[in-house]
Amino acid sequence: MKDQTCCFSGHRKLPKNKIEQIVKRLDCEIDNLINQGITDFISGGALGFDQIAASLIIAKKEMGRRIRLIFALPCKCQDKLWNVEQKMLYRSLLAEADEITYISEEYIDGCMKKRNKYMVDHSSYCICALLRTFNGTDQTVRYARQKGLSVINVAE
C-alpha cells in the first residue's frame, strides 16, 4: 500500500495571507495524485495544515472519490490542551477516518517525531506546507526526501 499512499505535513499556524493559495494548491495536488492512483492519505491530525488536508480528503470522499483517510496520531490525548471548538472539529474529522493509528497511548517525549516518521515510512508521497525551517515540518520533509519520497510543497 505504501506506493499508493501520501502523507501530509505542515505548520499549525499558516499566514492568513497565504491560506487561500495553499488550500487551492493542496486541492489541485491531491486531485493530481488521485488521478495517478494514490488512494490512501495520512494526516497527523494536528491543528492547521493537517486538519485542512484531512477536510479536503473527506470532501473528496463525499464527492465519490474512492480514497481513504488515515490518521496517524502521536497519542490518544493529542487534543488535551485544545479549546472546545478545536476539539469538536478534531473529533468530527476522526469520525470520518477509515483508519486511525496511535503511536502511543499517552503523550511521551518524542511521540510527535515518531508519528511523523511513521507517516513518511508508510508513504511514497508527501504533500507539505513548509514555510519555515527548524521545526517539526522541516524535519519531516527532510526525512521524507532522505527516504526518497516525492515531496510537493504547496506553500511555495
C-alpha positions in Angstrom: 0.0 0.0 0.0 3.0 2.3 0.5 3.2 3.0 -3.2 -0.4 4.2 -3.1 -0.1 6.5 -0.1 0.6 10.2 0.5 1.2 11.8 3.9 0.7 15.4 4.8 3.0 17.7 6.9 2.6 21.4 7.6 2.6 24.1 10.1 -0.1 24.5 12.7 -0.2 28.3 12.0 -0.3 29.4 8.4 0.0 33.1 7.4 -3.6 34.4 6.8 -2.5 36.0 3.5 -1.3 32.6 2.2 -4.0 30.2 3.4 -6.3 30.6 0.3 -3.3 30.0 -2.1 -2.1 27.0 0.0 -5.6 25.4 0.1 -6.1 25.8 -3.7 -2.8 24.3 -4.5 -3.3 21.5 -2.0 -6.7 20.7 -3.6 -5.1 20.6 -7.0 -2.2 18.4 -5.9 -4.5 15.9 -4.1 -6.5 15.6 -7.4 -3.3 15.0 -9.3 -2.2 12.2 -7.0 -5.7 10.6 -7.1 -5.5 10.6 -10.9 -2.1 8.9 -10.6 -3.7 6.1 -8.5 -2.9 7.3 -5.0 -5.7 6.0 -2.7 -4.6 6.5 0.9 -3.9 9.8 2.5 -2.3 10.0 6.0 -2.9 13.0 8.3 -1.3 13.6 11.6 -4.4 15.3 12.8 -2.7 18.4 14.2 -4.2 21.9 14.1 -3.6 23.8 11.0 -2.4 22.2 7.8 -3.0 18.6 8.9 -6.7 19.3 9.5 -7.1 21.3 6.3 -5.7 18.4 4.3 -8.0 15.9 6.2 -11.0 18.1 5.5 -10.2 18.1 1.8 -9.9 14.3 1.7 -13.3 14.0 3.4 -14.9 16.3 0.9 -13.4 14.3 -2.0 -14.7 11.1 -0.5 -18.2 12.7 -0.2 -17.9 13.6 -3.9 -17.4 9.9 -4.7 -13.7 9.6 -4.9 -12.5 6.2 -3.9 -9.9 7.2 -1.4 -9.1 6.5 2.3 -8.4 8.9 5.1 -5.9 7.6 7.6 -4.9 9.3 10.8 -1.5 8.6 12.4 -1.8 10.2 15.8 1.0 10.8 18.3 -1.2 9.8 21.2 -4.8 9.4 22.3 -4.8 12.8 24.1 -3.4 14.9 21.3 -6.3 17.4 21.8 -5.9 17.6 25.5 -4.8 21.3 25.6 -7.0 22.5 22.7 -10.1 24.7 23.1 -13.7 23.3 22.8 -14.1 24.4 19.2 -10.8 22.8 18.2 -11.7 19.6 20.0 -15.1 19.5 18.2 -13.5 19.9 14.8 -10.8 17.3 15.6 -13.4 14.7 16.7 -15.6 15.3 13.7 -12.6 14.7 11.5 -11.6 11.5 13.3 -15.2 10.2 12.9 -14.7 10.3 9.2 -11.5 8.3 9.2 -11.1 5.0 7.5 -8.3 4.1 9.9 -6.7 5.5 13.0 -3.3 4.5 14.3 -2.0 5.8 17.6 1.8 5.9 18.0 1.5 6.0 21.8 -1.3 5.6 24.4 -0.2 8.6 26.3 1.8 11.7 25.4 5.5 10.8 25.8 8.7 12.6 24.7 9.3 12.1 21.1 5.8 10.8 20.1 5.3 13.6 17.6 8.6 12.8 15.9 7.7 9.1 15.9 4.3 10.0 14.3 6.0 11.9 11.6 8.4 9.1 10.9 5.6 6.6 10.8 3.7 8.7 8.2 6.8 9.0 6.0 7.7 5.3 6.4 4.3 4.3 5.1 4.1 6.7 2.1 5.5 7.3 -1.3 4.4 11.0 -1.5 4.5 13.9 1.0 2.4 17.0 0.4 3.6 19.7 2.7 3.1 23.3 3.6 6.7 24.3 4.5 7.3 28.0 5.1 9.9 28.0 7.9 12.8 25.8 8.9 14.0 24.3 12.2 10.7 22.8 13.2 8.7 19.5 13.0 7.5 20.1 9.5 11.0 20.8 8.3 12.4 17.7 10.0 9.6 15.6 8.5 10.2 17.0 5.0 13.9 16.4 5.2 13.3 12.8 6.4 10.8 12.3 3.5 13.4 13.4 1.0 16.1 11.2 2.6 13.7 8.2 2.3 13.1 9.0 -1.4 9.5 10.3 -1.2 8.2 12.7 -3.9 7.7 15.9 -1.9 5.3 18.6 -3.1 5.4 21.9 -1.2 2.1 23.6 -1.7 3.4 26.7 0.1 6.0 27.6 -2.5 
